[in-house]
Amino acid sequence: MATTVPLIINGKEEFPSATFDVVSPYKNQTCWSAAAATPQDAIRAVEAADAAFHAWSQTKPTVRRDLLLKAAEVLEQRLEQNAEYMRTEMGADVGASQGFVVPLAIRMLRDVAGRITSICGSVPIVEVEGQSAMVLKEPMGVILGIAPWNAPYVFGIRSAACALAAGNTTILKSSELTPRCYWAIGRAFEDAGLPAGCLNVLHCRPQDAAEVVNAMIEHPAVRKINFTGSTAVGRKVARSCGQNLKPCLMELGGKNSSIVCADADLSTAVQGVLAGAFLNSGQICMATDRILVHSSIAAAFTEALKTALAAGADASALPPTLVNTASKARVEALIFNAVASGAHFISGSAETNVPQDAGVRLAPVILGGVKEDMAVWQEEAFASVAAFMVFDTEGEAIRLANSSGYGLSAFVFTSDLRRGLAMAKKIQSGAVHINSMTIHDEPVLPHGGVKNSGWGRFNAAEGLNEFLSTKSVTWMD
C-alpha cells in the first residue's frame, strides 16, 4: 500500500517534500515512505511543545488521567491494525506484536494514567521555630523522547505518556525503521483529544538524525531527554546532553545472563532460556544472550534443550525475521568468528536456507564451547543467538554474569529460593528474575539498568518521578 507517514507538529500532520523509504524485512522491499524532518522542523516541534506547556501543565490531574485513558481505549480499538504496522516495519510475528508488545503498551498507558492523581509533594518539619515548608512536585517543561524500533509501542508510550502524565509536553523522535508505529501513537493521542502541541512526532533520515536531535537538545525549552536504544548511540546522546547540562534518562543495551543452578528444574529452565533467547527474534534488550549452566547438569540440560527444540521444530516454517540486512550480516559475523575460534553449534547451523523472496531471516543458534574473549560472549547480538558456558561454583557463575559491561536483566533457575535471592543480590543488574525468563517488563516494575545499560527508570512511581521536578518552598508563619 503506497503511502507516506507524516510528521505530527502542533496537532497537524505534515508532508514535507523530503521523504525516505521504509523497508519491510518480510520481503526486503519498500513498504511505504516517511516524511523526513529537518532541524528546522525539529525546532518548530519544540516551539509548539513549549507554547502548549503552560496550559497543559495547569490542567487538573483528573483531566490528564481521563485523556490518557481515552488514548488507551483508542489504541485498543486499533490493536490489530497497529500490530500489523509493527509486523510490516520490523518483521515481528503475530505473537510478539499483537499478543505482547501492543497489549503491554496499552496496559502501561492505563497504569501511568491511574498514577496521575497520586502525584503530590510533602510537608517536612524544618528546624527554625516559626518557619514552615513544603516540597512540591512540578512538571519540568518540554521533554524529548528518542525511541528505537524493536518494541515501538511500548517505548513510545512509556516515553510520551509518562511525560504527559506529569504535566509536561513532549516531542517523540521515532526510529526511521518504524515511523508508522510512532505515528499511530501520536494519532491515538490526537484522536483522544490531546491539545495541539502537547505531543509532536518526528522521523528523519538516518544521516540527518544527529543534526535533528542535537537541534532539540540544544534548544533551551527542552528540559530533559529520555533515550532508549543502543549503548553506542546512547553515549553520543549523553555527551550532547552533558554539553548542554540537560538531564537524561538512558535505557540502553543488555548482555543478559541466565544462570541454571544444579538444583534447577530442567523443564522450567529450558523453557525460560528458549523463550528469553528467541522471543521477537531475540530483538529485545532483555533477551537471553548468555546461558550459564552448572557442570553437574550441563549434559542433561543440553539434551533437554535439544529435545525441546526438536519438539517445537516445523520444517515448513521460515526462520525468524531480522529487522534488516545489516543486522543479519553483523550477527552472522559474530557466529562465524566464534566458530572459527573454537565454538560449536549446539543448535542451528552456519547456513540459513530460505527462498530469495523470503526477506531477511536468520535461523536460531545456540553456541557451545564459547570463551570469554569471544565477541559473541561480550557483544549484544540482538538476534536469536545465545552462547552456552559451563560453571562449577556459584561464585564463578556470578563472576561470569558480572563480567559483562552491561547490567539490564538476568535470571537464576534454582529450587532453593534462598539461594536465588542471595545470588540476585550479588548480580549487577537492573532486574533479576528467579525461575522465569530475562524478558520481563510490566507497568508496576521499575525498568532500567546499570553500567553500560544506562541509568534512570521507566515504569511505576519511579518512572513518573523521572519526569517531575522537585521544588522546596519555605515561609515564616
N, C-alpha and C positions, 0 to 999 in steps of 0.2 A: 504494500500500500504506500504510494508516494505521498509524502507529507513532510513538512518542516516543523520541527519542535521550536516554539517561540521562546523568547525571554519573557519574564514577567517583571515589569518595573512599574512601581506606583499603581498597582492594580490593573495594569493593561498588558495585554500580550503584544510583543513587538517582534517584527520580522525584518531585521536589518538585511542589507544586501549580501553581506558576507555569511557564508554557511560552511559547515563541514559535514562529511559523510559519517554516519554511524553504521558500523559493520557488524552484522549478526554472526556469531560464531557457528550457528547452526548450518549455514551454507557458505560461510566466509564471504558473504556478499552484503552490499549496502542494503539496509532495511528502510532507512529514511535519513533525512538530513536534519541538522540542528542549527539554529541561529548562533552565530559566533559573536560573543560580546567583545567589545574593545575596552581599553582602560577608561575611555570617556563614558561608555555605558556603565561601567562599574562605579564611577564617581556619581553618575545620576542615580544609581540604585542606592548608594549611601545617602545621598541628599534626600531622596524620597523617604528612606527609613528614618533619617534624622527629623524630617518635617513631621512624620507621623508619631514620633516618640512621645511628645508631651501629652497628646490626647490619650494614646493607648496606655501610657503609664498611670494615668489618672482614673482609668476605668476600675470599677469595683471588682473585687476578686470573683464574685459570682457571675459577673458578665463574662469575664475571661474564661471561667470554668465552662459555662454553658456553650460558648462559641467553640471551644476545643472539643467538647463532647459532640457538637454538631458536625465538626470536621471528621471526627472518628466515624460517625454514622455515614457520612458521605463516602469515606474510604471503604467502609464495609459494604456499602451498596455496589461499589465498583471493584470489589475484591478480585473477581475473575479477570476483568479487563486489565487491571493494574498488574496482576501476576503474569498475564500474557506479555505485557511490555517488558517485564523483567526477564522472562524466558527468551524473548526475541533479542534483547540487547546484550545479555551476558551469558545466555545458554543454560540457565538454571533449569532443572527439571520441575515437574508439577509438584512433587512433594516438597522441595525446598522453597519454591516460590509461593504457591497457593496454600500449602499446608503449614509452612513455617514462617517465612520472612514477613509476608504481608499481614497475616494474623497477629504476629508478635508486635509489629509496628502499631497496629490498632490498639492492642492491649496497653502498650507503652503510652500512647496518646491519652487513653482514658485514665490511666494511673496518674499521670502528671496533672491532668485536669482536676482530678479529685484532691490533689495536694495543694492546689492554689489557695483555697480558703484557710489553710493551716499556716500560711506564711505570717510570721509575727516576730517581733523583737523581744526584748526583755527589759526588766526594771531592776537593775542591780542596786545594792545599798552601797553608797560611796562613803569615804572616810570623813569628810568635813561635815560638822554639825550645821544644820540649816541648809544643806545642799541636797538636791535630788538629781537623778539621772535616768535616762532611758537609752536603750540601744535599738536602733531602727534597722530594718532590712528593706532596702530600696532597689528598684531596677537600676541597671548600670548605664543603659543607653542603647547604642546600636551594636549588635553582635554579628560578627562574621563567622559563618559556619562553612567549613570546607569538608566535603564528604566524598567517599570513594564509591566504587561501582559494585562491590560484591554482595552487599545486602542493602540496596539503596533505600528501601522504605524504612527500615529500622534506623539507619544512620541519618536519614533526612528528618525523620520525626523527632528523634532524640535531640538533634541539633536545633531544629526550628521550634519545636513545641516547648522545650524547656526554656528557651529564651523568651518566647511569647508568654508562657505561663507566669514568668517572673515579672512581666510588665515591660520587657524590652521589645524593640523592633529588630529585624534581622535581615541579612542577606544570606541566601543559601547558594553557595557555589558548587554546582554539581560536577560529577565526573563526566568527562567527554564520552565515556563509554556507555553511560546510562542516562542521558539527558531527559528522555521522555518519562522515566520513572520519577525524576525530581520535579519535572513539570507537573506530573499528576498530583504530587503532594501540594504544590502551590495552588493548583486548580481546585483541589478539595477545600483548602482553607478559604480561597476566594468565594467559592460557591456556598460555604457555610456562613458567609457574612463578615469575614475579617476585613477591617477597614483598609483602604488602599495605602500602600507603602509599608505596612507592618511586616509583610513577608515578600521579599523580592527573590526571584530565582534566575541565576545566570549560568550559562555554559559558554565555553570558549574553546578555540583550537588548542591542542597541547602546546604548540610552540608559543602561544600567547599567554599561557597560564601564569607564568611568573610575573609578567608585567601587570596583568589584570589583578592578580591577588595582591601584589605589593602596593598597587594604587589604593586599594581599600585599606590595607593595614596602615599605610602612612596617613590616611585621612584622619583628622583629629576627632571626627564624630564617632569613629569606630573605637569602642572601649574594651572589647575582648574578642579573642579569636578562639574557636574550637576547631580542632583538626582531627580527622580520623583517616588513617592511611598508612603508607609505608614509613618505616623509620628514616629512610634516606630523604624522602620529601619532607618529613616532619622536622628534620634538622634544619632544612632551608627555611621553612615557615617559622620555626622557633627563633632562628637567627634574625629574621626580619622583625619579629615581634620584640626581641630583645633590643634591637637597634632603635625601635620606636617606643620602648618602655610600655609595651602592651602586654597584659597578662594573657596566657594561652592555656587551653586545656588540650592535652595531647593523648590520643588513644592510637597507639602505633602497632607495629607487628608483633608476632609471637613465634617462639620456637618451643612448643608445648610438649611436656613430658608426661607419659603415663607410666606409673611405677606399679608393677604387678608383683606383689609380695608372695612369699612361699605358701601362705595360707589362703590365698585368694581363691574365690570360686571361679574356675576356669571359664565356664559358660558365660558368666556375667562379665568377666574381664575381656574375653574375646569380643563379645557383642559391643562393649563400650569402646574398645580400641578401634574396631572396624567402623563404627558409626562416627567416632571422633575423627578418624582419618579420611573418610570418604564422603561425608555429607557435603552437599553443594560442590561436588568435585574437589573437595579439600580446600576450596577457595574461601576460607574463613580464618580470621586472625587467631581464633581459639582452637583451630584444628590440631589433631594429634600428629606431631612430626616425629617424636621420639618414643619408642617403645622400650622400656627397661623392664626386664624380667629376671626374677631370681633364678640362679643357676640350677637349683634343685627341681624346678618345674619347667625349665626352658624347653626341653624336648617335648614334654606333654603339651605345653602351651602352643608350640609351633605346629604340632599335629592338629590340635583343636582349631587353630587359626586356618590351616589349610582345609580342614573338613568344612568349616563354616563358609569359606569362600567357594568351595566346590558346590555346596548345597544351594548357595544363592546365585550360582552362575547361570547365565542364559546365553547360549551360543548364538542366538539370533539377535540379541540386543547389541546396540552400538556402545562403544566405550563412553565414559563421561566426557562432557564438553568443557573445554577451557576457553577463557574469555577471548584470546586472540593468538595469532601465530607466534608473536614474540614471547608470550608466556610459555607456550609449548616448547619453543626452542631452548629457552632458559632452563626449564625443568629437565628436558632431555639431556642437556649438557651436565646437569647435576648427577643424573643417573649414570650416564656413560662414564664420567670421570670417576665416580665411586667404584663402578665395576672394574674399570681399568686399574684401580689402585687396590683391588683385592676383595671388594664386596661381592655378594652373590644374591640372586633373586630367590627370596622365599616364596613370593608370588609375583605374577606378572612376567614381563619379558622386555627385551630391548626393542621389540617390534610392535607397532600398533597398526594392524592391517585393517584399514577402513576404506570404503569407496571414496573416490576423489571428490564426489559431491556431498560427502557426509559432514563437511565442516571441520572445525578444529577440535580434535578429540585425542585423548591420551588414556590408555588403559591403566587401572590402578596398579601400583607397585609397592611391595614391601621388600626392603633390602636387609639382608643379614651380613655378618662379617664386617660391620662398619667400624671404622676407627674414629677417635675423637677429632683428629685433624682434617677429616674429610669435609668438604663444603656441604654435602648433603646432611651432615650432622650439625653443622653450625649455622647454615643459612636457611631462612624461611622458604619452603618450597612453594606454597600456595597452589597445591595440586594434590591429587590423590596419591601421594607418595609419603611413606613413612620408613624410618630406619630403626632397625632392631639391634639391641645390645643387651648383654647378659651382665648381671652384677652378683656379688657374693654376700655383701652385707648391706644393711640399711644405710649406713654411713656412706658407702660407695654410691648407692643409688641417689642419695640426696646431693652428694658432690657432683655427680653427673648431671642431675637436673639443674643444679645451680650454676653449672659451668657455662650455661648459655648466657649471652649478653642480654637476652630478653627475660621478661617476667610477667606474662599475661595470665596464663591459665595452666593448671596441672591437675592430674588426678592420681589417686592412690587406691589400688584394689587390695583389700585385706578383709579377713573375717573378724579381726580384732579392732574394734572402733577406737580403743585407747591408743593402739599403735598408729592407726590412721591419723588421729588428731595430733599425736606427738610429732609425726612426720610432717603434717601440714604446717605446724608452727615453724619448722626448720626450712621449708621450701620457700625460696624467694620468688613470690608470685602474687599477683593481684587477687587471684582466686585459686583455691584448691578444692577439688570435688572428690569425695570419698565414695567409691563404688558406683560412680557414674562418669560419663564421658567429659572431656575437657570443654566441649561446646555447651555452654550453659549461660544463657542471657535472659533475664526476665525482669519485669519492672521493679520488683521490690528489692533486688540485689544491686548494690553499687558495682559499676563495671569500669575497670581500668587496670593499668599495670604499673610495674616498677621497672627500674633500669631502662633498657632501650625500648621498652614497651610503653613508655610515656609516664604521664602524671595527671592527677586530677581524676574525677569520677563522673560518669553519666549514671542516670537512673536513681530512683528513690530520693530520699531527702537530701543526700549528699549531692546528687546531680542537680537538683533545683537550687541548692545553695551556691553552686558554681556560677550561677547567673544573677546573683544578688550581691549588692554592695552593703557593707556594714557601716553604720554611722552612729557615733556616740554623741549624745546631747546632754548637757548639764545645765542646771539653773539654781539660783538661790531662792529658797522658799520665801 
